[in-house]
Amino acid sequence: MPLVTEYNAVKDIYQEAAELGVGLPVFCAEDRETLEAILASALEMGKDIGVENLPIIPAWTSRYPPRSQMKLLTACGDPILGINLMFSDLKAFMGATSPYRKLRVMPHLDHAFPWLDGDIMESFADSFASVMCDASEKPFQKNIEITAGYVEKIKGKVVVEGSVDEIYESGSKGEKNEPTSVVHAKEFIARTGVDIIVPNVGTEHRATTGQVKYLSDQAKKISKEVGRILCIHGTSSVKPEDLPKLPADGFVKINIYTTLAVNGGQAVAREVMDNLENIFDNPKLAIVANPPRRDAWFFAVRDRCRQFLEAFNYKLYSK
């Protein structure tokens, strides 16, 4: 199946998820192993529930300063090359002989700052299913102005996600902004025309669950007024017992990255430590070559993604 990028087709998948009570996880990737693991998690879930065409959203950032994933994809650090490689891999993964070919894959560009990624946001608009136009570090009115300008340029080409208020990095200094109000959420949607909004409901990027508190009641208040069009960032700071609440709280889109890198990196470290003798003392080609570390990362990330698919009600696609 080709990538799902046509505007109305993407909107239909989000509407389907909202009606079922499913939250669509958006898994960020900066390497082929993670990209395939994301697809594999949906494939395995689909086999278990008897659904071949589950929707799945692989994503990446471009020049986003806290984590410029497409600059990290290659050693040369060219973000355009990185994006072209990701789409090349996705095209191959969706090819006629690929085991992943029946999935509904919707690539997403995350945290695109128009003043840094404007070229990518426009020239690749037809290639993505959705784009996060992130002007949230600007004052509220300027945020609206910038986001509305982007929506006007690419209207009907790509689903646009906008961030009402800034979601902070864990450990960042300075005074935090207040949680997003219902009034601000409604004004932001009305004046920008975005399809999905990111409210600030207490989470932080790359934070642990003990540092911040997810504001479930505020999310519900916003969703009640604007519909199930919310996206949450900073999911790693949501307590595990609160994750299944997110779809019912109004989140149809749920961003995830840090926990994938942690689980993958730790699995690789264990693989190396368990095989030190065959790496240094008695080197064996099957151990020193890349596949064992690739597989350690792949399976750890695949299984972590699968846990989120289960938490966010993917089993409801079997009904």
C-alpha positions as CSV (number, residue, x, y, z in Angstrom):
1,M,0.0,0.0,0.0
2,P,1.3,3.5,-0.8
3,L,2.0,5.9,2.1
4,V,-1.2,7.6,3.2
5,T,-0.6,11.3,2.7
6,E,-3.7,12.6,0.9
7,Y,-5.3,15.2,3.2
8,N,-8.8,13.8,3.3
9,A,-7.6,10.2,3.7
10,V,-5.4,11.2,6.6
11,K,-8.3,13.1,8.2
12,D,-10.5,10.0,7.8
13,I,-8.0,7.8,9.7
14,Y,-7.9,10.3,12.5
15,Q,-11.7,10.5,12.6
16,E,-11.9,6.7,12.6
17,A,-9.5,6.5,15.6
18,A,-11.5,9.2,17.5
19,E,-14.7,7.3,17.0
20,L,-13.2,4.0,18.1
21,G,-11.6,5.6,21.1
22,V,-8.0,4.8,19.8
23,G,-5.0,7.0,20.4
24,L,-2.6,7.0,17.5
25,P,1.0,6.9,18.8
26,V,3.5,9.0,16.8
27,F,6.8,7.2,17.1
28,C,9.9,9.3,16.3
29,A,12.9,7.7,14.6
30,E,16.3,8.8,13.5
31,D,17.6,5.5,12.1
32,R,16.4,2.6,9.9
33,E,16.3,0.1,12.8
34,T,13.8,2.3,14.7
35,L,11.8,3.0,11.6
36,E,11.4,-0.8,10.9
37,A,10.7,-1.5,14.6
38,I,7.8,1.0,14.5
39,L,6.3,-0.8,11.4
40,A,6.9,-4.2,12.9
41,S,5.0,-3.3,16.1
42,A,1.9,-2.6,14.1
43,L,2.4,-5.7,12.0
44,E,2.7,-8.0,15.1
45,M,-0.3,-6.3,16.7
46,G,-2.3,-6.7,13.5
47,K,-1.5,-10.4,13.4
48,D,-2.8,-10.9,16.9
49,I,-6.1,-9.1,16.3
50,G,-6.6,-10.2,12.7
51,V,-6.3,-6.8,11.1
52,E,-3.8,-6.3,8.3
53,N,-4.1,-2.6,7.7
54,L,-3.5,-1.0,11.0
55,P,-2.6,2.7,10.9
56,I,0.9,3.6,12.2
57,I,2.7,7.0,12.3
58,P,6.5,7.1,12.0
59,A,7.9,10.6,12.6
60,W,11.0,12.6,12.8
61,T,12.3,16.1,13.4
62,S,14.5,18.0,11.0
63,R,16.5,20.9,12.3
64,Y,14.7,21.1,15.7
65,P,17.5,22.3,18.0
66,P,16.8,20.0,21.0
67,R,17.0,16.9,18.8
68,S,17.7,17.4,15.1
69,Q,16.9,13.9,14.0
70,M,17.4,14.2,10.3
71,K,20.8,15.8,10.9
72,L,21.7,12.8,13.1
73,L,20.6,10.2,10.6
74,T,23.8,10.5,8.6
75,A,27.4,11.2,9.6
76,C,27.5,14.2,7.3
77,G,24.6,15.8,9.1
78,D,22.6,16.9,6.0
79,P,18.9,17.1,7.0
80,I,17.6,17.0,3.5
81,L,19.6,13.9,2.8
82,G,18.3,12.4,6.0
83,I,14.7,13.0,5.0
84,N,15.2,11.6,1.5
85,L,16.7,8.5,3.0
86,M,13.8,8.1,5.4
87,F,11.3,8.3,2.6
88,S,13.4,5.9,0.5
89,D,13.4,3.4,3.3
90,L,9.6,3.8,3.8
91,K,9.0,3.3,0.1
92,A,11.0,0.1,0.2
93,F,9.2,-1.0,3.4
94,M,5.9,-0.5,1.6
95,G,7.0,-2.3,-1.5
96,A,5.0,-5.2,-3.1
97,T,7.1,-8.0,-1.4
98,S,7.5,-6.3,2.0
99,P,5.8,-7.8,5.0
100,Y,4.7,-4.3,6.0
101,R,3.1,-3.5,2.7
102,K,-0.6,-3.6,4.0
103,L,-0.1,-1.2,6.9
104,R,-1.6,2.3,6.6
105,V,1.6,4.4,7.1
106,M,1.3,8.1,7.7
107,P,4.7,9.8,8.0
108,H,4.8,12.9,10.2
109,L,7.3,15.9,10.4
110,D,7.6,16.8,14.1
111,H,8.6,20.1,15.7
112,A,9.2,22.0,12.5
113,F,10.1,25.6,13.3
114,P,9.0,27.7,10.2
115,W,12.1,29.9,10.6
116,L,14.4,26.9,10.5
117,D,12.5,24.3,8.5
118,G,10.3,26.4,6.2
119,D,11.9,24.9,3.1
120,I,11.1,21.4,4.2
121,M,7.6,22.3,5.5
122,E,6.7,23.5,2.0
123,S,8.6,21.4,-0.4
124,F,7.8,18.1,1.3
125,A,4.2,19.0,2.2
126,D,2.8,16.4,-0.3
127,S,5.1,13.7,1.1
128,F,4.0,13.9,4.7
129,A,0.6,12.9,6.2
130,S,1.0,15.6,8.8
131,V,3.3,18.4,9.8
132,M,3.7,20.0,13.2
133,C,4.1,23.8,12.6
134,D,5.8,24.6,15.9
135,A,5.9,28.4,16.7
136,S,5.1,27.8,20.3
137,E,8.3,29.5,21.6
138,K,6.9,32.8,20.3
139,P,4.4,34.9,22.2
140,F,0.8,33.7,21.8
141,Q,-0.3,36.2,19.2
142,K,2.9,35.8,17.1
143,N,2.5,32.0,17.4
144,I,-1.0,32.3,15.9
145,E,0.2,34.6,13.1
146,I,3.0,32.3,12.0
147,T,0.9,29.1,12.3
148,A,-2.0,30.6,10.4
149,G,0.4,31.7,7.6
150,Y,1.7,28.2,7.1
151,V,-1.8,26.8,7.1
152,E,-2.8,29.2,4.4
153,K,0.1,28.3,2.2
154,I,-0.5,24.5,2.3
155,K,-4.2,24.3,2.9
156,G,-5.6,21.0,1.8
157,K,-2.2,19.5,1.2
158,V,-1.2,18.2,4.6
159,V,-2.8,17.8,8.1
160,V,-1.3,20.6,10.3
161,E,-0.6,20.2,14.0
162,G,-0.1,23.4,16.0
163,S,1.2,24.0,19.5
164,V,-0.9,26.4,21.6
165,D,1.7,26.8,24.3
166,E,5.3,25.7,24.6
167,I,6.0,22.3,25.9
168,Y,9.2,22.6,28.0
169,E,12.3,20.5,28.0
170,S,13.0,18.6,31.2
171,G,15.5,20.6,33.2
172,S,15.0,23.8,31.4
173,K,15.4,26.9,33.5
174,G,13.1,29.9,33.9
175,E,9.5,30.3,34.8
176,K,7.1,27.7,33.2
177,N,4.1,28.9,31.4
178,E,0.6,28.1,32.7
179,P,-1.3,25.1,31.4
180,T,-3.3,25.8,28.2
181,S,-6.7,27.3,28.9
182,V,-9.9,26.4,27.1
183,V,-10.2,30.0,25.9
184,H,-6.7,29.9,24.4
185,A,-7.2,26.5,22.7
186,K,-10.4,27.7,21.0
187,E,-8.9,31.0,19.9
188,F,-5.8,29.2,18.5
189,I,-8.0,26.8,16.4
190,A,-10.3,29.5,15.2
191,R,-7.6,31.8,14.1
192,T,-5.1,29.4,12.7
193,G,-7.2,26.7,11.0
194,V,-5.0,23.8,12.3
195,D,-6.4,20.3,12.3
196,I,-4.8,19.1,15.6
197,I,-3.6,21.1,18.6
198,V,-0.9,20.5,21.2
199,P,-2.0,21.9,24.6
200,N,0.3,22.3,27.6
201,V,-1.2,19.9,30.2
202,G,1.8,19.7,32.5
203,T,4.1,17.3,30.6
204,E,7.7,18.0,29.6
205,H,9.9,16.6,26.9
206,R,12.3,14.0,28.2
207,A,11.1,14.1,31.7
208,T,10.5,11.2,34.1
209,T,7.2,10.5,35.7
210,G,8.4,11.7,39.1
211,Q,9.2,15.2,37.9
212,V,5.9,16.5,36.5
213,K,2.2,15.9,36.7
214,Y,-0.1,15.2,33.8
215,L,-3.2,17.3,34.1
216,S,-6.0,14.9,32.9
217,D,-8.9,17.2,34.0
218,Q,-7.6,20.1,31.9
219,A,-7.2,17.9,28.9
220,K,-10.8,16.8,29.2
221,K,-12.0,20.4,29.5
222,I,-10.2,21.4,26.4
223,S,-11.4,18.3,24.4
224,K,-15.0,18.8,25.5
225,E,-14.9,22.2,23.8
226,V,-12.8,21.5,20.7
227,G,-13.3,17.8,20.1
228,R,-10.9,14.9,20.1
229,I,-8.2,16.7,18.1
230,L,-5.5,16.9,20.8
231,C,-1.9,15.7,20.6
232,I,0.3,15.2,23.6
233,H,4.0,15.8,23.7
234,G,6.2,14.8,26.6
235,T,4.5,11.4,27.0
236,S,7.5,10.0,28.9
237,S,6.5,12.1,31.8
238,V,3.0,10.5,32.0
239,K,2.7,7.8,34.7
240,P,2.2,4.3,33.2
241,E,-1.2,4.0,34.9
242,D,-2.3,7.2,33.2
243,L,-1.3,6.2,29.7
244,P,-4.6,4.3,28.9
245,K,-6.6,7.4,29.9
246,L,-5.1,9.6,27.1
247,P,-7.6,8.6,24.3
248,A,-10.6,9.2,26.6
249,D,-9.1,12.5,27.7
250,G,-9.2,13.7,24.1
251,F,-5.8,12.8,22.7
252,V,-6.1,11.2,19.2
253,K,-2.3,11.7,18.6
254,I,0.3,10.8,21.2
255,N,4.0,11.6,20.6
256,I,6.7,9.2,21.8
257,Y,10.5,9.1,21.4
258,T,12.7,9.2,24.5
259,T,11.6,5.8,25.9
260,L,12.3,4.1,22.5
261,A,15.9,5.4,22.6
262,V,16.3,4.4,26.2
263,N,15.1,0.9,25.7
264,G,17.0,0.5,22.4
265,G,20.3,1.9,23.8
266,Q,20.1,-0.3,26.9
267,A,19.5,-3.4,24.9
268,V,22.5,-2.7,22.7
269,A,24.6,-2.1,25.9
270,R,23.5,-5.4,27.3
271,E,24.3,-7.2,24.0
272,V,27.9,-5.7,24.0
273,M,28.6,-6.5,27.7
274,D,27.4,-10.1,27.3
275,N,29.8,-10.6,24.4
276,L,32.9,-8.7,25.4
277,E,35.1,-11.9,25.2
278,N,34.0,-12.4,21.5
279,I,34.5,-8.8,20.7
280,F,38.0,-8.2,22.2
281,D,39.7,-11.4,23.4
282,N,38.6,-13.8,20.7
283,P,36.9,-11.6,18.0
284,K,34.2,-13.5,16.1
285,L,32.8,-12.0,12.9
286,A,29.2,-12.9,13.8
287,I,29.6,-10.9,17.0
288,V,31.7,-7.9,16.0
289,A,29.6,-7.1,12.9
290,N,26.6,-4.9,13.2
291,P,23.6,-7.4,13.0
292,P,23.6,-8.5,16.7
293,R,23.5,-4.9,17.9
294,R,20.9,-4.0,15.2
295,D,18.7,-6.8,16.3
296,A,19.0,-5.9,20.0
297,W,17.9,-2.4,19.3
298,F,15.2,-3.5,16.8
299,F,13.4,-6.0,19.1
300,A,13.6,-3.8,22.2
301,V,12.1,-0.8,20.3
302,R,9.5,-3.0,18.6
303,D,8.3,-4.4,21.9
304,R,8.2,-1.0,23.5
305,C,6.1,0.3,20.6
306,R,3.8,-2.6,20.9
307,Q,3.1,-1.8,24.6
308,F,1.9,1.6,23.5
309,L,-0.3,0.2,20.8
310,E,-2.0,-1.9,23.5
311,A,-2.2,0.9,26.0
312,F,-3.9,3.2,23.4
313,N,-6.6,0.7,22.5
314,Y,-5.4,-0.6,19.1
315,K,-7.4,-3.8,19.9
316,L,-10.5,-1.8,19.1
317,Y,-9.6,-2.0,15.4
318,S,-10.7,-5.6,15.5
319,K,-14.4,-4.7,16.0
